Amino acid sequence: MASVNKVIIVGNLGRDPEIRYMPSGDAIANIAVATSYKSKDRNTGEQKELTEWHRISFFGRLAEIVGQYLKKGSSVYVEGRLQTRKYTDKDGIERYATDIIAENMQMLGGRQGMGGGDSYGGGDDMGGYDAAPSRPAPRQAPPAPAARPQPKPAANFSDMDDDIPF
């Protein structure tokens, strides 16, 4: 059976991105994004807003773009996958953390201090950035062959005028 591991988050950064570099020189960026959910309390009828925090990791060129353009409060759209990691905390207790590994990112809102506009350019017309290079378009079925023209009837030379020079 096939499976899908896909996450889409639209929210705001809670702090500036943290950028690190691997020994190979590749960048890694980590951000915390807040999403909120509004619901009505069943008992009081009062509107409540619940905030959820998401840890998101970017790698390579995408991480460099995050470090360059995003800051605390920036609105962002992120597509990625969930990845759970196991670690030992300072007290020796094994813990688990689930992060989003970003594969695509789009900056939302205007350019602060850059003269307006909604997109920063990049991977597509909407200002999005992909972690991987663009993939070729999926193969499409070739178009149906055009109908063959019907052969023209043979000329009847007996009907031709004798005054046409050859």
N, C-alpha and C positions, 0 to 999 in steps of 0.2 A: 504494500500500500504506500502511496506517495505521501510525503509530509511537507509542511510549509512552516518556515520560521521567518516571519516577516513582522516588523514593527514600524508603525508610522506615528511620529510624535510631532505636535505643533504646540510650542510653548515659548517661554521666556527664560533666558539665562539668569541664574541666581548669583553668579559670580563670574569674574573674568576667566577666560580659558587658561588652563595650565598646559604649557608646552614643554615637552622634553624631547631629547634627541637620542636615538639609539647609537651604538658605536659605529654602525654603518652610515650614519648621517641622516637616516630617515626620521621624520618628525612624528611625534605622537601628541595628540591634543585630547584633553579631558574636559568635559563641561558638565554642569548640572543644570537640567532644564525642569522648570516647574510647569505642570499642567493642572488645571482646576476643573472641578465638577460641581455644578450647582444642583442642589436637591432641596425638597421641601420636607421638613420634619413632620412625620405623621401625627405626632401628639400635639404639637403647638402650631403647626401650619407655617412656622417661620422658615424663611429661605436660608439655607446654609451653603457655604462654599468650602469644598474640601480640596486641599492642594496635595498633589503627589509629586515627588521628586524622582528624576530619572538620571542615572549616570550614563553618559554617552562618550565613547572613545572613537577618535578619528586617527587615521594612519596616512603617512605619505603626503602627497600634495594636498589632499583634502585637509589634513591637520594644519599645514602651513596656511591655507586660506582661512581656516577657523581662527588661528592665532592672529592673523593680520586684520580681519574685518569684524569679528564678533567681540562684544564686550558685555559686561553685566547689564541686563535689561533688554538686550537684543532679542527680537522675535525670530524664531527659526523653525523650519520644517525639516525633519530628519526621517529618512527611511533607513532601516537596517535590520539586524537580526539580534536575537537574544543569545547571550553566552553567560553561563554560570561558571564561576571559578571558586576554588576552595583555597583557603589560606588559614594560617594560624595567627591569632592575635597576640598582643604583648603578654597576655596572661597564660599563653599556651593552649588556648581553647580553639578548636577547629571551627571555622565559620565559612559560610558561603555568601557570595555576592553575585547578583545578576546584573550585568551591564548590557547596554545596547552598543553593538559594533556598527558604526555608521557606514553606509554604502553610498548614500546620496544625501545632499544637503542643499537647502534653498534658504537664503536670507529673506526675511519678510520685513515689510515696513520700509521707510525711506532711509536714505543715506544721511546719517547725522554728520554735519560739517562738510559734506561733499557736494552740496548744491542740489539736493533732491533726487528724485527718481526712485523706482522700486527695486531695480535689480542691479547687481554688481557685475553682470556679464558672466561669461564662463561657459559651462557645459551646455546650456540651451538658451532659448530666448527668454526664459522666465528667471534667469539668474541662478539656476541650479548648478550644482557641482556633483560629479560622480566620483566615487573612490576608484573605480576601474576605468580604463580607457573605453571609449565608445565601442559598442559591439556592432557588427554589421547588421543591417536590417534583415529580418527573417525572410527566407526565400519564399517567393510567391509563385503560384502556378503560372506557367507561361500563358500569354493570351491565346484565346482560341484562334485557329488559323482563319484567315479571311476567306470568304466564299470565293471559289474560283469563278472567274468570269465565264459566261457561256460563250462557246465559240461563235464567231460571226458566220452567218450563212455565206457559203461560197458565192463569189461573184458570178453572175450570169453574163458571160461575154457576148452572148447573142443580143442582149439588150443594149450594148454599148454603141455609142455613135461611132461612125467610121471616121469622123473628123478629128478624133483625139490622137495627137501624134505620140508615137512610142519612141 
